[in-house]
Amino acid sequence: MLEKAFERLLYSARWLLAPIYLGLSFALLALAIKFFEEIFHVIPHIFETSEMDLVLLVLSLIDISLVGGLLVMVMFSGYENFVSQIDLEDNDHKLNWLGKLDTGSLKNKVAASIVAISSIHLLKIFMNADKIDNDKLLWYVVIHLTFVVSAFAMGMLDKLTRHGH
C-alpha cells in the first residue's frame, strides 16, 4: 500500500518538468526578438553594410534559427518522452516527427545541432581570422572538433546499442 502510494507520487513528479519546457518557450521568444532586432538594425544601413558584415549577419541569423529549432525539438520531444503525450486535434498541423523522437534520437539530434551551431561560429571566426589571435583560433578548432568527435561517438554508441552488436 505504501509502496503503491510512493510510486504514484514519484510518477506524478514528472509534471515538475512541464513548467521547465514552458520556460524554454520563453527562451524561444527571446531568440525571436533577437532575430528581428538584428534584421531591423541592419535594414536602414543595408547599402552601407559591407558584404562581409552582411554575410556575418546572415550567419548569425542562421545560428539563431538553429538554436530555435533545437529548443522546439527539446521542448516537444522532452515533454512527450517525460511528461505526457501531446494530443492535437486532427485539423491541427502536427509536426511529423512528434512522438517519434525517443531520448536516444533526441540526444543525437541535439549533438548534431550543437555541431552545426559550432560550425557556424567557427565559420564566423574564420571570416574575422585576421583580428583573432592564433592561439584562440586553435582553441576554437579544438573545441569544435571535440563537439564533432563527441557527436560521432554518441551516434556510434546509439547504433551499437540499438542493434545489439
C-alpha positions, -999 to +999 in steps of 0.1 A: +000+000+000+028+025+010+048+013-020+019+019-044+014+055-030+051+062-032+052+050-069+022+072-078+038+102-062+071+095-079+053+091-113+034+123-108+067+142-101+073+141-139+049+170-141+076+192-125+093+191-159+062+208-176+070+243-164+106+238-175+095+230-210+072+260-209+101+281-198+120+271-229+092+287-249+102+320-233+138+314-244+124+308-279+105+341-277+137+359-266+155+343-297+128+355-320+130+391-306+168+390-310+164+377-346+142+405-356+163+431-337+193+421-358+173+424-390+157+457-381+191+470-370+207+464-404+178+473-428+183+511-425+220+507-432+218+479-458+235+500-486+264+510-463+269+475-450+299+456-464+293+422-480+314+406-452+293+422-425+261+411-442+274+375-445+283+376-408+248+388-400+232+361-421+253+335-403+242+349-370+205+347-381+211+310-392+227+304-359+196+318-341+173+297-362+192+265-355+191+272-317+154+279-321+148+246-338+168+229-311+147+245-285+115+233-302+128+198-305+138+196-269+106+212-257+082+189-276+101+156-275+111+161-239+075+168-229+063+138-248+090+115-236+090+125-199+056+142-191+027+134-214+017+127-250+006+158-269-029+153-281-037+176-310-069+178-330-069+162-364-072+196-381-041+209-363-009+208-382+010+182-363+048+180-367+056+147-385+084+138-360+062+144-329+060+112-309+088+096-329+119+110-311+129+089-282+156+100-258+184+084-278+173+100-311+169+133-293+204+132-279+218+125-314+198+154-329+209+177-301+245+167-307+242+172-344+226+206-338+255+216-315+280+206-342+260+227-367+259+257-344+296+253-336+304+251-373+286+284-379+305+300-350+338+287-364+330+300-399+322+334-384+355+333-365+375+323-396+359+352-415+375+375-389+406+354-385+429+384-391+415+400-360+419+369-338+450+356-320+463+323-335+462+306-301+425+314-298+418+302-333+435+269-324+413+265-293+382+273-313+391+245-337+399+221-309+366+228-292+347+224-324+365+191-332+356+179-296+319+185-304+323+166-337+340+136-321+315+136-292+285+136-316+301+109-337+308+088-307+273+092-293+259+082-327+280+051-329+272+041-293+235+046-301+238+025-332+257-003-314+231-004-285+201-004-308+214-032-330+228-052-301+263-056-315 
